[in-house]
Amino acid sequence: DAGVTQSPTHLIKTRGQHVTLRCSPISGHKSVSWYQQVLGQGPQFIFQYYEKEERGRGNFPDRFSARQFPNYSSELNVNALLLGDSALYLCASSLGTGATVSYEQYFGPGTRLTVT
Amino acid sequence: QKEVEQNSGPLSVPEGAIASLNCTYSDRGSQSFFWYRQYSGKSPELIMFIYSNGDKEDGRFTAQLNKASQYVSLLIRDSQPSDSATYLCAVANDYKLSFGAGTTVTVRA
């Protein structure tokens, strides 16, 4: 079975531009989460979507937005790019999102975004 | 106080030895605990998860959880050069995973 897929693999943008990153979850998984990882740090939570609804949002500015489609794929959008947005953006897929226990999350290969 | 803290590295162990990785977390309501392995330039790979107090073994890996002490650990037995990577501890609260900064392990041949 295919794992989590993300596109593009690498991206170079200029400050002030907009970017859209895409993610397809593992077949049968209904939840997608987005994380940002800067060099030397662990991933930071941005969003989680479950059944096309936003389940949670991390401490990121409103320039960051996301959505989930009926086929459970997802897009992460970032407006007005800043140099500090340069990072590895990771998408994670899980079966669902639990109230009492969290389902395991499996990561895609990531999109390396460089803002110049 | 950081939500998740890991022992600072890097950790260097000889081939065949046991590598011991530690993690503490601040939120007593945390429900689930995960260990990810991340090779340089790659994305994190889930290697262990544990939900209940005690030990959980999977091959050469053993995860240990003590909720009273808010402590989770990972032991890698018979360490191999292929185990050289950064190990990330992640703690779940409902939908969100909070990660530590990671501990880099180098296995010396």
HADDOCK unambig.tbl for C-alpha pairs under 7 A between the chains (distance, minus, plus):
assign (segid A and resid 40 and name CA) (segid B and resid 101 and name CA) 6.94 0.50 0.50
assign (segid A and resid 41 and name CA) (segid B and resid 101 and name CA) 4.65 0.50 0.50
assign (segid A and resid 42 and name CA) (segid B and resid 88 and name CA) 6.95 0.50 0.50
assign (segid A and resid 42 and name CA) (segid B and resid 99 and name CA) 5.36 0.50 0.50
assign (segid A and resid 42 and name CA) (segid B and resid 100 and name CA) 5.59 0.50 0.50
assign (segid A and resid 42 and name CA) (segid B and resid 101 and name CA) 4.47 0.50 0.50
assign (segid A and resid 42 and name CA) (segid B and resid 102 and name CA) 6.31 0.50 0.50
assign (segid A and resid 43 and name CA) (segid B and resid 99 and name CA) 6.19 0.50 0.50
assign (segid A and resid 44 and name CA) (segid B and resid 98 and name CA) 6.99 0.50 0.50
assign (segid A and resid 45 and name CA) (segid B and resid 96 and name CA) 6.77 0.50 0.50
assign (segid A and resid 45 and name CA) (segid B and resid 97 and name CA) 6.74 0.50 0.50
assign (segid A and resid 48 and name CA) (segid B and resid 95 and name CA) 6.99 0.50 0.50
assign (segid A and resid 56 and name CA) (segid B and resid 95 and name CA) 6.86 0.50 0.50
assign (segid A and resid 97 and name CA) (segid B and resid 95 and name CA) 5.75 0.50 0.50
assign (segid A and resid 98 and name CA) (segid B and resid 94 and name CA) 5.97 0.50 0.50
assign (segid A and resid 98 and name CA) (segid B and resid 95 and name CA) 6.88 0.50 0.50
assign (segid A and resid 99 and name CA) (segid B and resid 94 and name CA) 5.63 0.50 0.50
assign (segid A and resid 100 and name CA) (segid B and resid 94 and name CA) 6.74 0.50 0.50
assign (segid A and resid 101 and name CA) (segid B and resid 31 and name CA) 5.78 0.50 0.50
assign (segid A and resid 101 and name CA) (segid B and resid 32 and name CA) 6.27 0.50 0.50
assign (segid A and resid 101 and name CA) (segid B and resid 94 and name CA) 6.58 0.50 0.50
assign (segid A and resid 102 and name CA) (segid B and resid 32 and name CA) 6.09 0.50 0.50
assign (segid A and resid 102 and name CA) (segid B and resid 92 and name CA) 6.29 0.50 0.50
assign (segid A and resid 102 and name CA) (segid B and resid 94 and name CA) 5.74 0.50 0.50
assign (segid A and resid 102 and name CA) (segid B and resid 95 and name CA) 6.47 0.50 0.50
assign (segid A and resid 106 and name CA) (segid B and resid 46 and name CA) 6.55 0.50 0.50
assign (segid A and resid 107 and name CA) (segid B and resid 43 and name CA) 6.67 0.50 0.50
assign (segid A and resid 107 and name CA) (segid B and resid 44 and name CA) 6.33 0.50 0.50
assign (segid A and resid 107 and name CA) (segid B and resid 45 and name CA) 6.75 0.50 0.50
assign (segid A and resid 108 and name CA) (segid B and resid 43 and name CA) 6.76 0.50 0.50
assign (segid A and resid 109 and name CA) (segid B and resid 42 and name CA) 6.61 0.50 0.50
assign (segid A and resid 109 and name CA) (segid B and resid 43 and name CA) 5.22 0.50 0.50
assign (segid A and resid 110 and name CA) (segid B and resid 43 and name CA) 6.31 0.50 0.50
